[in-house]
Amino acid sequence: MNGMVVERQPEPGAVDPNEILTVHQAARVLKVSYSHMLRLIRGEVNGMPPVHHVRAGRTVRVRRGALTEWISNVERLSGGNAVQRAQV
């Protein structure tokens, strides 16, 4: 290729974990309302850890990979509680 650098385009349907999402976009990923997403980010939902986010002034952004990690963490937490309840 004569030393040319070719950037690969992501495959259609591929998800970039470093993609930065707005609160509205993050809410769509979780299929929740905008206001509920804000409560999740602030840690105001009982039994749920806060969603990792970045603030730039009044702007809030969530990295897609952080949202995916948060979902996995919540699944682990809920799975552990289900096991504890079953043992009681």
Secondary structure as the mmCIF struct_conf table of DSSP 4:
data_model
#
loop_
_struct_conf.conf_type_id
_struct_conf.id
_struct_conf.beg_label_comp_id
_struct_conf.beg_label_asym_id
_struct_conf.beg_label_seq_id
_struct_conf.end_label_comp_id
_struct_conf.end_label_asym_id
_struct_conf.end_label_seq_id
TURN_TY1_P TURN_TY1_P1 ASN A 2 GLY A 3
HELX_LH_PP_P HELX_LH_PP_P1 GLU A 7 GLU A 11
TURN_TY1_P TURN_TY1_P2 PRO A 12 GLY A 13
TURN_TY1_P TURN_TY1_P3 PRO A 17 ASN A 18
STRN STRN1 ILE A 20 LEU A 21
HELX_RH_AL_P HELX_RH_AL_P1 VAL A 23 LEU A 30
TURN_TY1_P TURN_TY1_P4 LYS A 31 LYS A 31
HELX_RH_AL_P HELX_RH_AL_P2 TYR A 34 ARG A 42
TURN_TY1_P TURN_TY1_P5 GLY A 43 GLY A 43
BEND BEND1 VAL A 45 VAL A 45
TURN_TY1_P TURN_TY1_P6 ASN A 46 GLY A 47
HELX_LH_PP_P HELX_LH_PP_P2 PRO A 49 HIS A 52
STRN STRN2 VAL A 54 ALA A 56
TURN_TY1_P TURN_TY1_P7 GLY A 57 ARG A 58
STRN STRN3 THR A 59 ARG A 63
HELX_RH_AL_P HELX_RH_AL_P3 ARG A 64 GLN A 87
#
